């Protein structure tokens, strides 16, 4: 699932870069995410490299003119694409002087065309109020992909100020989904900590589960635990919605580690959700735990199941169940809670799996 979400995010970013509709790139849905990322970076380099010598001359000439005149020429003669191409060649202090005199909408135009990899020093030098003003303009234009490109280049203080000016939690989820450098998502969540309940609720109400699950999949364990407990405190409709989303998006490889981070009370409530006890859902959970080596994450949830739900769970272990599933269960026998071990052993006995019974006793 993590790969599927990464691929979806990369296709979204590539569509924005090329100025085409998502539906025009559906043929890329089977291409691995790293390959798509490499393609996008090559396209970016191709689009924005330009004539390096000419760009350096343009950047050098801008230093010889008064800033107001430079701004006027930039708007009327150069345009946002050429300005974006030369931004990384300017001295950061001079670039900030020019930017501070530009209209916000023109700065937004430049930002849309700017490759932040080529101007990290300039981006770092831009004052927080100016960053916030441009961010608000980009939000008006639904430029989530553009905003996602720049998040990793912002200081914590600037990021906090920008997040405070994003009133809609859906925008935060959409920006996070297409964000470059997702190792910084922990920091984004830290500065948006008071927004966590809203993010969870918005994922349910606006069906942004793919964006929310992708976000969760990139967070540290303690932040996952915090989000998990927030979700578990919501009503049954939301929790059942989360289960259905995990099933539809094949996202149990993200959700199972989250359940393992839940508090015992939250875990018991989640395990009792009607949507989770459906045979097809439990079968997907078993398959995911086996394929992704997540049985240790799954066992705490299984241990909280009611007697009847636990019997339904073990009933899915059938005579023709692949040996790899039984082997995975045996491998975690030392971590297996006693009532779960007894239920699995009882099922193995019914199926005549003496090898499993013997291994569980070892």
Secondary structure, 3 states (H helix, E strand, C coil): CHHHHHHHHHHHHHHHHHCCCHHHHHHHCCCCHHHHHHHHHHHHHHHHCCCHHHHHHHHHHHCCCCHHHHHHHHHHHHHHHHHHHHHCCCCHHHHHHHHHCCCHHHHHHHHHHCCHHHCHHHHHHCCHHHHHHHHHHHHHCCCHHHHHHHHHHCCHHHHHHHHHCCCCHHHHHHHHHCCCCHHHHHHHHHHCHHHHHHHHHHHHHCCCHHHHHHHHHCCCHHHHHHHHHHHHCCCHHHHHHHHHHHHHCCCHHHHHHHHHCCCHHHHHHHHCCHHHHCHHHHHHHHHHHHHCCCHHHHHHHHHHCCHHHHHHHHHCCCCCCCHHHHHHHHHCCCCCCHHHHHHHHHHHHHCCCHHHHHHHHC
